[in-house]
Amino acid sequence: MDADPALAQARPSSSLFPGPAKQRSWEDDLTTLLEEALRRIPSGRVSPAFDLAAFRADLAGFDFTAPRPMPDVLFWVISRLETGLVHLTHPRYFGLFNPAPSFPSQCADRIAAAFNPQLATATTSPAGVELEAHVIRAVAARAGLPDGSGGHFTSGGSEANATALICALTRSNPSYAGTGARAFSGPPTFYVSSDAHLAWYKIAHQAGIGREAVRLVETDTAGRMDTGALAAGIALDRSYGRVPVMIVATAGTTGGGMIDPLHACSEVARTRGLWLHVDAAWGGGLIASDRLRRALAGIETADSVTIDAHKWFATTMGCGMFLTAHPDVAAQSFHVAQDAASFMPSNDRQHDPYVTSGQWSRRFLGLRLFLTLAVAGWAGLGAHVERSVRLARTIRLELQARGWNVVNNSPVGVVCAEPPPGSLGARRIVEGVVASGLAWVALARFLGREVIRICVTNGRSSPDDVDFLVRLLDSQAVRTVTSMPFTRLQRGECNDRTQ
Ligand SMILES: *Cc1c(COP(=O)(O)O)cnc(C)c1O
């Protein structure tokens, strides 16, 4: 063999692949910087007071010509993120379903990053694929799905929901795999409540059946799907030659946390021969609690279920799950022929995720929930869920005691509230709270009204944080009348938080 004389000189890049001592020192830097930043966050602003122009100018300095020292860059990135993000780890972030990530799930991310296993096939990562399958089976069993159920981890709820639609279409008409929507005798349709997640439109678009395939079913006065209207809508669509394929029951609507009537939806689906998908992206967290899980009764009858671990199970993002009683349909929907993928080490419709799911290269997401469940157990996760429901109930009661109107009645601990008559509107109050940096809440629409949406998503939020939020909301609501309560609140309780 001819020696390549340059090769002897061409050592591995020490910035990309440092030696053990250097790597250890960078790891220590990283740990210290993160620890310090995260320790400061609870006493700082929840939402950024961010100078985007200055940041852009800083960024422009990174022209990637002269390499910079790793510790400097780590410091720069972490300090900019500290001031340039809405902080989900802040105990007064009462926001969308994004969690403060549990520590076990952060460890899982680090482990996955170090080995960087490829989970496309069980041949390449037998331990990883088997571990994920074990967690999926455990979650499916906990949700009450039948023996033999399966599924896989997804990038989030949207991918899991998209998977459900492809499975429903494929089972309804196997020719969909070959000829797409043209395989149907008329336009395929599926049914979601008018409070369902908006991503269904994108999902229908991507599946090639078009956004008009999303049929919105009206809700009852509590914000749950009206199953009479569902049955009528299906019959009407059929009379026009459309081809209904799936009913989606949302278990925990994104806005108001309402759970569609699962048994009734299931009955409509069964009698009409449609796939029943339960979108429990957030609300599915209730399965962890022995006390609260009965709110999801009926979920066990679903053909498929979405649960996001990166919502109520507090893993890092994105980590969703697609669970199904029909793993064979998923394999039928996502298969590729062996000879077409000859570079792949195997093509096993039982075990290889790349032929049973939408992804090809696959990150080791399941480890996050595995580590979480292994160290906390269902009891620990259940206690986490119950705690956030309890804190939400306190928010509801405290607001009501101050004359606020709580518009929703959700078992999953999302509070949608309106200020007392004569106050500023919900939108102005949310803007005031967010601008103050003292807490974070969202504006939402529920039953056609603009409401303040409050959700406990941080396992470290305390009764004091909840109390603080209630008084902040109340002081913002009456700000037109007198600015006193707000001023007193800031001076008395958070001197250093408003700088
Ligand atoms: C969050 C959510 C989704 C979307 O999930 P992502 O993880 O954000 O992709 C879908 N449905 C419901 C009910 C949700 O709450």
The ligand as a MOL file (V3000), in Angstrom:
LIG
                    3D

  0  0  0     0  0            999 V3000
M  V30 BEGIN CTAB
M  V30 COUNTS 15 15 0 0 0
M  V30 BEGIN ATOM
M  V30 1 C -49.2480 20.3970 21.3420 0
M  V30 2 C -50.3640 19.7320 20.6510 0
M  V30 3 C -50.1990 19.2340 19.3580 0
M  V30 4 C -48.9350 19.4680 18.5540 0
M  V30 5 O -47.8710 18.7830 19.1190 0
M  V30 6 P -46.3450 19.2370 18.8480 0
M  V30 7 O -45.6020 18.3870 19.8100 0
M  V30 8 O -46.2830 20.6980 19.1560 0
M  V30 9 O -46.0420 18.9260 17.4400 0
M  V30 10 C -51.2420 18.5360 18.7960 0
M  V30 11 N -52.3920 18.3560 19.4600 0
M  V30 12 C -52.5960 18.8360 20.7110 0
M  V30 13 C -53.8950 18.5840 21.3970 0
M  V30 14 C -51.5840 19.5490 21.3430 0
M  V30 15 O -51.7840 20.0410 22.5700 0
M  V30 END ATOM
M  V30 BEGIN BOND
M  V30 1 1 1 2
M  V30 2 1 2 3
M  V30 3 2 2 14
M  V30 4 1 3 4
M  V30 5 2 3 10
M  V30 6 1 4 5
M  V30 7 1 5 6
M  V30 8 2 6 7
M  V30 9 1 6 8
M  V30 10 1 6 9
M  V30 11 1 10 11
M  V30 12 2 11 12
M  V30 13 1 12 13
M  V30 14 1 12 14
M  V30 15 1 14 15
M  V30 END BOND
M  V30 END CTAB
M  END
